[in-house]
C-alpha cells in the first residue's frame, strides 16, 4: 500500500487526534508556535500542500493569510471543508494541484513531505505554482529521528510508529529520507535554502530534544 492510501485508511483517526488538543499537545504547545515564527507574513496566496484536516490552514487564515489547501485523502478534505472555520480545500495529489502557474507567493508542507510517495515531483509542483521569489516553508520529522525508526540513515525506507495518549492511539507512516534527498529535490526545482532551524524542546526531565526540522526555500527565477 502506498503512503497516500495508508493515510486515507487512517484519516478518521487523524481527524480525531488532530482536533483534540489534549491528545496532540506537542503540536499546539510547541511545534505550531515554533513554525509560525518561521513563516513569512501574509501575502498574495498561501498553498497548504498535504493540508490534512486543515488545522494549520485555519490558524493561518485567522491571522490574515489567504489559504487554499490540497490533500489526497478524501476523508481529510471532507473534514477540512466542513469545519465551521474552514477555508478553501480540494482533493488533489501533491504532484498535480489544480492551480495555474505562478499564482502563490507562499507554499507550506507542514509534516507532509515525508508522507508523499514522490518527493521530487511534489517539490517540482510547488515550484510550478509559486511566483519567482516565492517561499516554500517545510516542517519535517528530523531525519536523525526517522533514521532510528528504520535503523539506518543513508537509505530511503518506510517507517511506522504509534503514539498513545489518554487511552487512544495514532499510527504514523512515512518515508525516512536523508537530508540530501530533500536538498536535492529543492535544488533541482530551483529553490535556494535561505533558512534551516532545528527547534529544541525541553522535556519534563530537563533533557533537550530535537524532533523536528524546519526548512525555508526561496524560488529562483525561471
C-alpha positions as CSV (number, residue, x, y, z in Angstrom):
1,X,0.0,0.0,0.0
2,X,1.4,3.4,-0.9
3,X,1.5,6.2,1.6
4,X,-1.4,8.1,0.1
5,X,-3.7,5.1,0.6
6,X,-2.2,4.4,4.1
7,X,-3.1,7.9,5.2
8,X,-6.6,7.7,3.8
9,X,-7.1,4.4,5.7
10,X,-6.2,6.2,9.0
11,X,-7.7,9.6,8.2
12,X,-10.6,9.3,10.6
13,X,-8.2,8.5,13.4
14,X,-6.1,11.5,12.4
15,X,-9.1,13.9,12.3
16,X,-10.0,12.9,15.9
17,X,-6.4,13.1,17.0
18,X,-5.6,16.5,15.3
19,X,-8.8,18.1,16.7
20,X,-8.1,17.0,20.3
21,X,-5.5,19.4,21.8
22,X,-5.2,17.2,24.9
23,X,-4.0,14.3,22.6
24,X,-1.7,16.2,20.2
25,X,-0.5,18.7,22.8
26,X,3.0,18.7,21.3
27,X,1.6,20.4,18.2
28,X,-0.3,23.1,20.0
29,X,2.1,23.8,22.8
30,X,5.4,23.6,20.9
31,X,5.6,22.8,17.2
32,X,2.9,25.2,16.0
33,X,4.3,28.3,17.8
34,X,7.8,27.5,16.5
35,X,6.7,27.1,12.9
36,X,4.6,30.2,12.9
37,X,7.7,32.2,13.8
38,X,9.3,30.7,10.7
39,X,6.6,31.6,8.2
40,X,6.7,34.9,6.2
41,X,3.9,37.5,6.6
42,X,0.7,37.1,4.7
43,X,0.9,37.9,1.0
44,X,-0.9,37.0,-2.2
45,X,-1.8,33.3,-1.7
46,X,-0.7,30.5,0.6
47,X,-0.9,26.9,-0.7
48,X,-1.1,24.3,2.1
49,X,0.3,21.1,0.5
50,X,-0.9,18.0,2.3
51,X,-3.3,20.0,4.4
52,X,-4.9,17.0,6.2
53,X,-8.0,18.1,8.1
54,X,-7.0,21.7,7.8
55,X,-5.9,22.8,11.3
56,X,-2.8,24.8,10.2
57,X,-4.7,26.4,7.4
58,X,-7.3,27.5,9.8
59,X,-4.7,29.0,12.1
60,X,-3.1,30.9,9.2
61,X,-6.4,32.1,7.8
62,X,-7.4,33.5,11.2
63,X,-4.1,35.5,11.0
64,X,-4.8,37.1,7.7
65,X,-3.4,34.6,5.2
66,X,-5.4,33.7,2.1
67,X,-5.1,29.9,2.2
68,X,-6.0,27.1,-0.2
69,X,-5.3,23.5,0.9
70,X,-4.9,20.3,-1.0
71,X,-4.8,16.7,0.2
72,X,-5.1,13.3,-1.4
73,X,-7.3,11.9,1.4
74,X,-11.0,12.3,0.7
75,X,-11.8,11.9,4.4
76,X,-9.4,14.6,5.4
77,X,-10.5,17.0,2.7
78,X,-14.2,16.5,3.7
79,X,-13.3,17.2,7.3
80,X,-11.4,20.3,6.4
81,X,-14.2,21.6,4.1
82,X,-17.0,21.1,6.6
83,X,-15.2,22.6,9.7
84,X,-17.1,25.7,10.9
85,X,-13.9,27.7,10.4
86,X,-13.0,26.0,7.2
87,X,-11.1,27.6,4.3
88,X,-11.0,26.5,0.6
89,X,-9.7,23.0,0.2
90,X,-9.7,20.5,-2.6
91,X,-8.9,16.8,-3.2
92,X,-5.7,16.6,-5.2
93,X,-2.4,14.8,-5.2
94,X,0.6,16.9,-4.3
95,X,2.1,16.3,-7.7
96,X,-1.0,17.6,-9.6
97,X,-2.6,20.5,-7.9
98,X,-5.4,22.3,-9.8
99,X,-3.7,25.7,-9.8
100,X,-2.3,27.8,-12.6
101,X,1.4,28.6,-12.8
102,X,2.8,31.4,-10.7
103,X,-0.3,32.1,-8.6
104,X,1.1,31.9,-5.0
105,X,3.9,33.6,-3.1
106,X,4.0,31.1,-0.2
107,X,3.6,27.3,0.0
108,X,3.7,25.2,3.1
109,X,4.3,21.5,3.6
110,X,3.8,21.0,7.3
111,X,4.7,17.5,8.3
112,X,3.7,16.2,4.9
113,X,6.7,15.8,2.6
114,X,7.8,12.6,4.3
115,X,4.3,11.3,3.7
116,X,4.5,11.8,-0.1
117,X,5.3,8.9,-2.3
118,X,7.1,11.0,-4.9
119,X,9.2,13.8,-3.2
120,X,10.9,15.3,-6.3
121,X,7.6,15.6,-8.2
122,X,5.8,17.2,-5.2
123,X,8.6,19.8,-4.8
124,X,8.6,20.5,-8.6
125,X,4.8,21.0,-8.4
126,X,5.2,23.5,-5.6
127,X,7.8,25.4,-7.7
128,X,5.3,25.5,-10.6
129,X,2.6,27.2,-8.6
130,X,4.9,29.7,-6.9
131,X,6.0,33.0,-8.3
132,X,9.7,33.6,-8.6
133,X,10.9,34.7,-5.2
134,X,8.1,32.8,-3.5
135,X,8.8,30.9,-0.3
136,X,8.4,27.2,0.5
137,X,8.2,26.5,4.2
138,X,8.7,22.9,5.3
139,X,8.3,21.1,8.6
140,X,9.6,17.5,8.9
141,X,10.3,14.9,11.4
142,X,14.0,15.3,11.8
143,X,15.9,12.7,9.6
144,X,18.1,11.9,12.7
145,X,14.9,10.8,14.4
146,X,13.4,8.8,11.5
147,X,16.8,7.2,10.9
148,X,16.3,5.5,14.3
149,X,12.9,4.2,13.2
150,X,14.4,2.4,10.2
151,X,17.8,1.5,11.8
152,X,19.9,3.4,9.3
153,X,20.4,6.9,7.8
154,X,21.5,6.7,4.2
155,X,18.8,4.7,2.5
156,X,15.2,5.7,2.0
157,X,12.9,3.4,3.9
158,X,9.3,3.3,5.0
159,X,8.6,3.6,8.8
160,X,5.6,3.3,11.0
161,X,5.2,4.2,14.7
162,X,2.3,4.5,17.1
163,X,1.7,7.2,19.7
164,X,-0.7,6.6,22.6
165,X,-2.3,9.3,24.8
166,X,-5.3,9.1,27.1
167,X,-6.1,5.6,26.1
168,X,-6.2,6.4,22.4
169,X,-3.6,5.9,19.7
170,X,-2.5,7.3,16.4
171,X,-0.3,5.4,13.9
172,X,2.0,7.5,11.7
173,X,3.5,6.2,8.4
174,X,6.1,7.9,6.3
175,X,9.4,7.6,4.5
176,X,12.8,8.2,6.1
177,X,14.9,10.2,3.8
178,X,18.4,11.6,4.4
179,X,18.8,15.4,4.3
180,X,20.4,15.1,0.9
181,X,17.2,13.8,-0.7
182,X,15.3,16.9,0.4
183,X,18.0,19.3,-0.6
184,X,18.5,17.6,-4.0
185,X,14.7,17.9,-4.7
186,X,14.8,21.6,-3.7
187,X,17.9,22.4,-5.8
188,X,16.5,20.5,-8.8
189,X,13.4,22.7,-8.7
190,X,15.4,25.9,-8.4
191,X,14.9,26.6,-4.7
192,X,17.7,28.1,-2.7
193,X,17.6,27.3,1.1
194,X,17.5,30.6,3.0
195,X,16.9,29.2,6.5
196,X,17.1,26.0,8.4
197,X,16.1,25.5,12.0
198,X,16.1,22.7,14.5
199,X,13.6,23.6,17.3
200,X,14.8,22.4,20.7
201,X,12.2,21.2,23.1
202,X,12.9,20.7,26.8
203,X,11.2,17.7,28.3
204,X,9.9,17.3,31.8
205,X,13.1,15.8,32.9
206,X,15.1,18.8,31.6
207,X,16.5,16.9,28.7
208,X,16.7,18.9,25.4
209,X,15.5,17.1,22.3
210,X,15.3,17.9,18.6
211,X,12.5,16.0,16.8
212,X,11.7,18.5,14.0
213,X,13.4,20.2,11.1
214,X,12.2,23.5,9.5
215,X,13.5,24.5,6.1
216,X,12.5,27.6,4.1
217,X,13.4,27.8,0.4
218,X,13.1,30.7,-2.0
219,X,12.3,30.0,-5.6
220,X,14.8,31.5,-8.1
221,X,13.7,33.0,-11.4
222,X,12.6,30.6,-14.2
